[in-house]
Amino acid sequence: MSLGTLSRTSLYLPSHLLAKARKMVASNYETWTKEDLIRRITHLEKSASSPNWLSNDNNNGAFRFSAYSTRKIALKFCYSGWEYNGLAYQNKPTPLPTVEGVLFSALAKARMIDEEKGFEGCGWEKCGRTDSGVSAAGQVISLYVRTALVEKQDEPAPIDSPTDDDDMVGLFDGAANTSLSAPKSVQEHDYIGVLNRLLPPTIRVLAWSPVEPTFSARHSCAYRYYKYFFSSLNLDISLMRQAAAYLIGLHDFRNLCKIDAQKQLTAFNRRILSADIVEVEDEKGMYVLNLIGSAFLYHQVRCIMAVLLMVGRDLESPDVVLQMLNVTEGAEPGGFDALDQKPEYQMADGLPLVLWECGYNDSDVTWHTGPVEGEVQRGQGRNVHQHLQEIHERSRIFTVLNKHFLSKAEEMRHTSRDVGLRRDNPLGVKWSVSDGIDILYGGGATRRVAQYVPLMLRRRNDNVEAINERWRTGKGKKREVRKNGEEDDDDGGGDE
């Protein structure tokens, strides 16, 4: 290796690697074989061709996002909802970060998107909003990101190549052509590896897909699949299954959702494709509601689950679901009175709810786990499974600890109280017991009441028309809905 070659290489090498190379030339040059010298020169020139993606400078002194081409992709990712203030980015401060805010920051830091242009500038779309505390295993966004496949100008895309020297392993696999390296095929950036290196462990990117410019994470979605996990303690699962079966098909769900007046919705028909309750594998006593639909209303799944829990506690009959869906006379079988005003009840807890999958046609997406088709070969983000396994193992410790705390309390003769059974009291009438009645809300949340009031006897909210009118003449008259703030106008997707 000549000093001239080292001098050219020094234009690109970090200072600590340059010092290492100079020392090697000065001390070992005479002892190297011809093959070793060629191998070392090739190694250094390959490294020199790949400045770091996160470097603040390029050949022109300042990073210019406009110098690079972009492509539209879809990202599939999971997140632990209890760590975040919901999915949607908020303009105002929030107690916890939002998933979109954290993901956007990681994309901007990796120079995959232009931070200054914001969400609109990269065409950001999400499949469905999830509320604070709600998790996702298969959330999807679509957006335009930088690509390594086509360059706008002659300057190379700054991507690091993995080498035999650990110090030279950067964020991305693959190398771009330069005057110091022979032409070779260029691989796409390792979107998954880079993002998972920058994201917290509670958000993991699972896959990416190239998509057409017309693709929309929201509008192209064929179905949304939600799971709600719950314990069978004090519940009759057979009654819950009977009630869940009534959900399948096209129904008006205005009484099984939260009316969001700012959206000014007048149509609440949604189609449920599948609804069943099964025991969770290898988790005795744990069950899950599997609910698949083309689209969902705001808090629809949690409202449905609240009613199913009432049925499971034998507080309501399974056909109460038909009564809640019978918005107009004869809309549902059973001869029930029309119900166009939602009875007051508290929706189920958000912790056990997961947006499990956003479904698309095979012609729209082809999910990859690496920069090219097939499995990832090498890079920085290869430990998705390991990270999630670590979180799972830690959660198992919490479960064991809490179980032993309960056992210790029982050793000290603390006992559980009676949940309050209906016994001989008929359904559909008010009843009470001396020690009170537990109402279950999922996730271990309960509320003790002195008297149970059936849904059909409870105070009712205003009908949709009155709620919409009150908003139009109140908040709606005073201000316009903020387009990019905490108030999301997505009325066609998952909205939990």
PyMOL commands that set and color helices and strands:
alter all, ss='L'
color gray80, all
select helices_A, chain A and resi 3-9+15-31+34-48+65-67+81-83+99-109+115-121+166-168+191-198+237-245+254-256+261-263+300-312+320-325+384-411+455-457+464-473+475-478
alter helices_A, ss='H'
color red, helices_A
select strands_A, chain A and resi 68-79+125-126+128-129+135-151+203-210+223-231+249-252+269-279+286-293+353-359+431-440+446-452+494-495
alter strands_A, ss='S'
color yellow, strands_A
deselect
rebuild
show_as cartoon
